Amino acid sequence: MRIASLIERIEPFYVMEVAKAAAKLAREVAHTDRPMIFLNIGEPDFTAPPLVQEAAARAIRGGKTQYTQATGLEPLRERISHWYMQRFGVDVPARRIVVTAGASAALQLACLALVEAGEQILMPDPSYPCNCHFVTVAQGEPVRLPATAAERFQLTAAKIEEHWGSKSRGVLLASPSNPTGTSIHPDELRRIHNFVSGKGGITLLDEIYLGLSYEETFGHTGLALDDQVISVNSFSKYFNMTGWRLGWVVAPDPVVAAIEKLAQNLFICPSTVAQHAALACFEPESLAEYERRRAEFKARRDWFIPQLNAMGLTVPVMPDGAFYAWADCSQACRRLGVKDSWELTFEIMKRAHVAVTPGRDFGTAETHNFIRFSTASSMEHLQEAVARLRAVLE
């Protein structure tokens, strides 16, 4: 059977390959005194709060399971709009919000609507690997530009201007970022958007971790700049609904019409049950619970990062959001006599029964020297993981 040539341009999702190996080992050590600890997948250990679960059950009992319009339930779009005003003080009309089957669908739809064949989208290296593939599937060309610790592992306006060419269509940025947990300073983001829009390009922002920001300097949506910024968000991370597959995109009015046409054909609509459940995310009781959980994520970060630094797994930039630690593991590789973070990942898995993610997934600019830890697990698991890692490394 002939497979489309496009597939050859899509790299494997290595974090999932590592996850399969970790799951296999986990089954083998499940009944030992050191079961596997998973710090590799970016998934909150919290599930949807009670009101959200109850709303889903009511929707099923009430037969609210049929198609919605492709852009999502109108009451849900209105509640997302209100959340932007309440949380960020930004007026985002509901008509500019399209509810999607996860942030992945939102990014795919945005790229299909805006990127022509052969056009280039600039993004930082390291960055979330699937972002490249959304561009590739739209027949565009993802261009990864090395981003350093001094740049918070983010693109700068100066670097974008330096690499902007005749084929450049725009930028795809994530703030806070996976894998680094770092955000773009609002002033730098303004400079980036001013340059890109001045060239007639698009500023596409992945803001799925925006709700999990911990520093006052950051945690501001790019939608505050103007109505030409395109922002993707999700119910997965801050709202703890990973498997519900629900997200949204905010776009200018003409782009909304294009995305709606694509969504009608590619997805019909997002999950109806998930949409009815998500309405309860914005109840005061749910929002209070989310803020309590955000404080817990921050406490985990504040404890875990210094522990890594003390072991020589240095985190060059303190993450200001999300739940990741992007750690330089070159010293650990030398200690254990392995070549790079890929080999180190399997060595740690084998010797400490701790699953982490090698930098290989996130680019090519020095990523072989980095591993990503997820701090989305409980404090108890993080403490046990640190004890095991310390025993292996020392």
Phi, psi and omega in degrees: 000126181283132179258141181302141183296337177306323185298330180293338180268001178257115178289150173299153176273093191298330179300327178285327176296317177295321180298323179295318178295321179294321180295321179297313179295324180300321179295325182286330184251011186302326186255018176265180178277001178226072177294162184295138172250126185259108174242030186252332185258136180277071181226123180303143175282350174278145173256179180302138181297166185306315183298326180290316178297319179295322179295322177296316180297319179297320180298318180293313180298325182274003178074019179274068186232006182270172183308144165256179173292157187299332182275356177104167178299133180299318178299327179289318177299321179294320181290323175297317178302315180296324179297320178299320179289316183293316187273321189241354181067030183242132180274108178240102182301143182301330182295340181267004182253127174243120177281136188229169179279067184090164177295331178300316177296322179298315179294320179297314180297318180297317180293318179296326182283337193239342188253126175270161179303130177088349179283148185257139173242122181273140179208160183283156171238108018273155173201170180300124190297326184294336179301321176299319187287331174298320178292316180299316180297330176279008180069017173271181180239112175286134179239110180270128179250126181304130178240131187262169176300323179298336178261013182063025182058032179234158176286152175246161178299321181296318180292321178296317179298321180297324186257003180288132182224188184295335181265357184292131179251331181169196181233149172237111186241155176234128183211110354296158188261147161255116028253002194265340184072013181258151181247163175274133177299138182306323179294320179291321179296322177297317179297319179298310183296321179299317179294310185297313180294329176296336177268004182077019183264181183248141172252107181252119186247127170269108182243034186291341178257011186301323179294338180259055174257145188240352184241139182298326182299327183252202177074024178248130180289142176294347178294346177289343184291303175190182184273010178262349176289138177252121184240135176250136178221179191207154171270003187283315193269288180297322184269001170059042181235050188303308186281356180281343177054070181218130178211192176201164175228139174251127186215163173299155186308312181297328179288325177301317180298320179292317179296320179299317179299316178295315182298321178302321184275324187268328188232349187065296177191163173290170178305124181294316180298316179299322179295315179296323177295319184295337176304326182283349177299333188261008172290145181308320180297319179292315180298323177296321178293320178297322179291324175298318180291323177299319177298323178293318177300320179294320179297321177297314177302312185297330178275318191286317185299313177300327178295317177297313181302320182293335180269001183087005172267076194285130175262105189295329181230122178299122179295134180261000180197185181061206179215055181231157170230119180261100193250134174285117186251014184298323178294318179295324178298318179295319181299319185264000176069036177247163190281317188202186185293333178296310178294322180298321180304313182285331176293316178295320179299317183288318189269328183250350185056044176236125180265127176230179182244126178287155183293346184308328182293334199254008177144198182232353184276090179064011183291342177292346179264005186232149167234153179251127171259140171261127177259026177279355178275170184293159177299324178300316179292321179297318180295318178293321179298318179297317179299318180291317180297319179299320180296322180288316186283332183264000000 
